[in-house]
Amino acid sequence: MKFTPPVFEVKNLFYQVNGQKILQNISLSVLPGDYCAIIGPNGGGKTTLIRLLLGLGTPTQGEIKLFGQALGHFKRWDKIGYVPQRAAQLDQNFPATVSEVVKMGCIAKQGLFKRMRPEDKEAVHEAMVKMDVLEIQDKLIGELSGGQRQTVALARALLHDPPILILDEPSSSMDARTEKRLCNHLRSILEGKTLILITHRASLLTLVDRVIVLDNGAIRADGPKDNILEAIQRGQLSL
């Protein structure tokens, strides 16, 4: 049997800033095909954990591996589609159209000064179709609502069909109708992918089968979604 390493493997992770403990003794594995959500109160360390997984910070202690490789040796960042929490807050005066913003996703794979190849142009078109933003491709990003800008950021993350999606509060700027449409779009593309989702909205938990509860910098629970939600409802686990 061929061994497939976890997508992410974290062992004994600690992170502190100016003596303040932000993350404490985090250990977890995310396997290929996992659909997991990280939930918990504001300030619990969720976004910090994601940033460390992506190499956007240096742990105080502990180990992070991606696809079996130590974080410092991992180079295939085009395998990961990431939408940060503040994607919808892109400067409204930024002089770029929707299609130009989506094309920026090619930089991760091609480099800043490479010309777009025909397959890149096709990938841009397909990503805009998947996220239903093709009709607004010529609009300036500053003309869009926060929810639309968030959707454009998701389209950019989907370029080159990455096997891993990491979404930090992807519906934070969306109304209920736009969020429902987002869920439908995501369901249509998640097959065969790995999803890590940070959310405060119960409606997005329909996308996952595993929930990790992170509070005060530590993992309080990690298990099947139904078990975790039942424990919360019974008061056995508080958020």
C-alpha positions, -999 to 999 in steps of 0.1 A, spaced: 0 0 0 14 34 -10 17 59 19 2 93 13 15 119 37 -9 144 54 -14 176 35 -6 194 68 11 179 98 16 200 129 34 188 160 38 206 193 34 241 178 38 271 200 37 308 190 41 339 211 46 376 206 63 398 231 59 371 257 21 366 250 11 331 242 -10 330 210 -9 293 202 -1 265 227 10 230 220 -10 226 187 -8 191 171 -30 181 142 -30 164 108 -51 173 78 -53 144 53 -59 146 16 -97 149 10 -105 163 45 -131 189 47 -125 206 80 -136 238 97 -117 257 124 -141 274 148 -139 293 180 -142 328 196 -125 358 182 -89 361 193 -86 323 198 -57 319 173 -75 306 142 -61 331 117 -27 329 133 -26 291 129 -35 294 92 -8 320 86 18 298 102 7 268 81 13 290 50 48 302 62 36 337 69 51 336 104 77 317 123 66 294 151 83 299 185 85 261 188 73 231 170 72 215 135 50 221 104 51 198 74 34 202 40 30 170 20 56 154 42 81 182 36 94 206 63 77 240 58 110 257 49 116 233 20 81 234 5 80 253 -28 48 243 -45 26 271 -33 5 269 -65 -10 238 -49 -27 259 -23 -56 284 -30 -58 308 -1 -84 335 6 -75 356 36 -100 371 60 -97 406 47 -99 398 10 -131 419 6 -114 449 20 -92 454 -11 -86 491 -16 -116 503 -35 -94 528 -54 -72 499 -67 -72 505 -105 -78 470 -117 -107 451 -132 -122 419 -120 -104 399 -147 -71 416 -139 -74 407 -102 -81 371 -111 -51 370 -134 -29 380 -105 -32 344 -93 -9 334 -122 20 351 -105 23 324 -79 30 299 -107 46 319 -135 65 346 -116 60 384 -118 75 390 -153 63 360 -172 38 364 -201 5 346 -197 3 314 -217 -28 303 -235 -35 277 -207 -33 305 -181 -59 326 -200 -81 295 -202 -76 290 -164 -86 326 -157 -118 322 -178 -127 289 -161 -122 303 -126 -145 333 -134 -171 309 -148 -169 287 -117 -174 316 -93 -200 333 -116 -181 366 -121 -176 364 -158 -204 389 -165 -186 415 -143 -151 408 -155 -146 443 -169 -158 462 -138 -133 479 -116 -129 461 -83 -138 493 -65 -172 493 -80 -181 459 -64 -198 451 -31 -178 435 -4 -194 401 -11 -185 404 -48 -149 413 -40 -148 382 -18 -161 361 -47 -135 375 -70 -108 366 -45 -121 331 -45 -119 330 -83 -83 340 -81 -76 313 -56 -91 287 -79 -66 293 -107 -47 262 -118 -72 241 -99 -53 238 -66 -59 206 -46 -61 225 -13 -84 254 -5 -78 275 27 -106 300 33 -106 324 62 -141 337 68 -150 336 31 -186 349 36 -178 376 61 -189 404 37 -218 385 22 -256 387 27 -275 354 32 -284 351 -5 -248 356 -17 -235 332 9 -260 305 -2 -247 310 -38 -211 307 -25 -219 274 -8 -234 261 -40 -203 271 -60 -180 255 -35 -199 223 -34 -195 220 -71 -157 222 -71 -147 205 -38 -146 169 -50 -111 156 -48 -98 187 -29 -89 193 7 -107 222 24 -97 241 55 -123 267 65 -124 293 92 -160 305 98 -184 319 124 -214 310 103 -232 278 109 -244 277 73 -209 271 60 -204 241 82 -226 222 57 -194 221 36 -173 201 61 -173 168 79 -147 176 106 -146 205 131 -116 217 151 -124 240 181 -96 265 188 -100 286 219 -74 307 238 -47 294 215 -53 257 222 -73 229 206 -103 222 228 -119 196 205 -113 179 171 -137 154 156 -166 146 133 -188 176 128 -220 161 142 -203 150 174 -187 185 180 -220 203 173 -239 180 196 -214 186 224 -219 224 219 -257 221 219 -256 200 251 -233 225 268 -204 200 271 -183 223 249 -185 261 250 -174 287 225 
